[in-house]
Amino acid sequence: MTTKLKDSFYTFLNIAASTQNLGINLIRVAILIIFVWIGGLKFYNYEAEGIVPFVANSPFMSFFYTKSAPEYKEYKLKEGEFNEAKYQWHVENNTYGFSHGLGIFIMTIGILAFLGIFSPKVGLVGSLLVIVMTLGTLSFLVTTPEVWVPDMGSGEHGFPLLTGAGCLVIKDTAIIADAVVLVSDCAQRILKRK
């Protein structure tokens, strides 16, 4: 490697090393966007109806609904579809009420994590809540049958074959890793202020 090429490489490494704080704050912005957007969607009926299999099968959340699994399978709606009888079932099930509360919770967590830019204590709380929430979401891989491809005769089904719902859940492994970075950053900043 020539001296000029080595110098350019080390210049690049120095620039890359100096972007760590930027990267951490971009994680905060990404979590804010994801959580506020997804939390906001919880106020739309199609999204509330879409999370029913996750919540109904969860031992940690099913008590929020009045109907028990797997009754919901008879009342599934496609995204954007409306059916008065199925809609009424969801009203009676508390599908929409729970989803609205969950939306507020998710948006609050995203905002708290983002505020870590300005306050490490607030950011620490938000980032810890991101971890708790994503652990809850990842538990759906164990509790929700709809995350795995069903046996429909092709011979391709079950673990490790994720459905669209399963792909939605597995992405939270990246979010939990991001939240651990944020917890570490907030903790370091709090300790430096002591």
N, C-alpha and C positions, 0 to 999 in steps of 0.2 A: 504494500500500500504506500503510495507516495505521501510525502509530508503534507502537501496541499489537501489531498483527500482525507488524510487523518485529521487535519485541522477542521475541515468541513464537517466530518463525522462528529468530532467532539463539540463543535459549535451546535450541531443539531441536538446532541445529547444534553447539553446545557439548557438549550431552549425547552426541550421536552421536559427536563427535570423541573424547570421553573413553572410549568403549567399545572402542577398538582392541585393547588388551591382552586384554580379555574375549573379543573375537572371535578373536584368535590362540589363546587357550587353549581356546576352544570347537572350533577346528579340531583341536587336539591330542586333545580328548575324542572328536570324531567319528572321527578316524583310529584311535584306540584301539578304539572300539566296532566299526567296520567290520573292522579287521584281526583283532581277537580273535575276533569272530563268524565271519568267513569262514575264518580259520585253524582255528578249532574244528570247522567243518563238514568240513574236509579229513579228519577222522577217521571220517566216515560214508561207507559204500561208494558211495551214490548220487552224492555230490559227487566222490569220487575217480574214478568212472567218467565223470562229466560233463566232467572236464577233459582226458580222454584226447585228443580231437582237437587241442586247443591244444598239448599237450606233444609228441605224436607228430609233429606237423608243424613244430615249432620246431627250427631248426638249432642253437639254444642249449640245448635241453633234451631232445631226443629220445633222447639217449644214456642217459637214466635208465631207459628202457624196454627190454625185451628183444626186443619185436616191432617191426617197422617199419610205418610208414604205407603204404598205407591199410588194412592188415589189420584194424584196429580197427573198421572200418565193419560187419563181419560180427558183431561182439560188442557192439554198442551195446545198452544197456538204458534203458528209460524210468525216470524218477525213481521210486524205490520198487519197481521190478520186481525179481524174483529169478528167475534161471535158472541152474541148477547148472553147466552146460557153459560158459556165458558167464562166470560167476563164476570158474571155474577158469582160464579164459583170462586174466582180469585178475590172478589170483594169479601165474600164470607170467610175465605181462608186467611185474610189479612196480608195477602200478597203485596198489595200496593202500600199499605201502611208501613209494613216492615221495610220495604224497599226504600221508602222516603227517609225513614230514620237511618238506615244504613248509608244512604247517600250523604246525609248530613255528616255522619261519623267519618266516612271516607274523605270527604272534602276537608273536614277539620284536621284530620291527620296529615293530609298533604300540605295544608297551610302551615301547620306547626313545624313539620320537617323543613319546609322552605325557610321559615323564619330563623332557622339555625344560622343563616347568613349573618343575621344581626344579633341574635342572642343564642349563645351555645346552650344555655339551660332550657330554653323553649325548644330548640332544635333537638336536644337530647330526648326530651319527652316525646316529640313527634317521631323521631327516628326509632325509638323503642316501640312506639305504637305501630309503626310500619312493620317491624319485625313480628309483633304479636299478630297483627292482621294477616300478614302473608303466611305465617305458620298455620293460621286458621284456614286460609284459602288452600294451602298445600295439603291440608288434611282431607280435602275433597277427593284427592287421588285414591284415598282408601275408602271413603264413605259413599261416593257417588258412582253408581253403575254406569251412568252415561258418559264417563270420561274414557272408557275403553271401548274399542270396536266390538260390537256384539257378534255372536255367532249367527251368521246369516247364510251359512252353507259354503262359503268360499274357502274355509279352512284358515282364514286370516282373521284372528280375533283375540281379544284379551291383551294382557301385558306382553310386550311393550307398545302395542299399537294404540296410539291416542286418537280419540275423535277430535272434532273441532273444540268441544267443551274441554277435553283434556289438554289440548294445546293452549287454551286460554289459561288454564290453571298452572301448567308447568313453567310458564314465563315468569311466575313469581319467584322462581329460584334466583333470577337475576336481580329482582327488586330486593329480596332479602339480603343478598350480597352487598348491594348498594347501601342498604340501611345500616349494615354492620360498619361500613366505611364511615358513614355519617355519625354513628354513635362514637366511633373512635375519634373522629375529628372533634366532635363536641366535647368529649371527655378531656382530650388534650388541651383544648382551649380553656376549659373550666379550671383544670389543674395549673395552667400557666398564670391564671389570674390570682391564685392563692398566694 
